[in-house]
């Protein structure tokens, strides 16, 4: 296994395909009803792993690019200027520096927002409303957890949400809820905590900080936020009858209406999982439709199909490591029309007396190379 520029680029391109497929499948209610959320979650894990584990395996199938990829590599390898001790700075050096600086900035921004949220939450005293405290105690007792939960209620809070990785804090807006509405809202936020959704969101935001320049990673973050909400809804309502499900949805609908009377719904803070975190009508409608249509027994009935779908996803994930995209270059002068592949398996270099290198590929002399500091020439053995 090796790590090359081409294996990194291949991983980025292929993981983007995974993320697009996730977004497309998530929109299909029939897919979730028939296969549950398990395949989508597996796709998310596979796509993220494909992004961060960018290795190239031996005997990988090379996807050759003789126009677009070579042109891009030529731009990346273009020298900008020379600094101390004749060190050359290329475009790819500048891009890597911008990538690094952007990543540090986003991580610091995340830490700053986390600290600000922590101080804001701790500045507000926990509620002593007996209805809220009693309802929460009942929910915790039924979940067989011995966790202390702080509940705050404030006019500054737009929608119910939960924050905290070890010490959960549930934030409620200053809205009058009935007993059933209060129970539905609190159990929703408590389920987020039980599912460790805060850790999933933290991992996703960390990934977004590192790959801040990739729009498909931010697409995945938005999809993951919505999938976590669907997962929470279905785990709560899967055992409810139709009347209880309608009551659950009416609680959410009340929060949406009240929130829009106060202000437009905003994106959920990074460290929070909210009851409603989007203005997207299609996503809200999907949550409602799935709660009404999803049957908990369907997961058991379609167990074989779910297993088959997950197997296909895993095979596709493993097969993706058999592919690598590499540029191919045309031979100069007399063999200009011939196209050949350059890789450590079929090519090598011979040092000439004048300091240049002769390139041999497939046992044939191809051309002289003045500089072998750039890929793919830097990867070739010198004889």
Buried (B, 14 or more C-beta within 10 A) or exposed (E): EEEBBBBBBBBBBBBBBBBBBBBEBBBEBEBBBBBBBBBBBBBBEBBBEBBEEBBBEEEBEBEEBEEEBBEEBEEBBEEEEEEEEEEEEBBBBEEEEEBEEBBEEBBEBBEEBBEEBBEBBEEBEBBEEEEBBEBBEEBBEEBEEEEEBBBBBBEEBBBBBBBBEEEBBBBBBEBEBEEBBBBBBBBBBBBBBBBEBBEBBBEBBBBBBBBBEBEBBBBBBBBBBBBBBBBBBBBBBBEBEEEBBBBBBBBBBBBBEBBEEBEEBEEBBBBBBBBBBBBEEEBBEBBBBBBEEBEEEBBEEBEEEBEEBBEEBEEBBEEBBEBBBBBBBEBEEEBEEEEBBBBEEEBBBEEEEEEBBBBBBEEEEBBBBEEBEBBBBEBBEEE
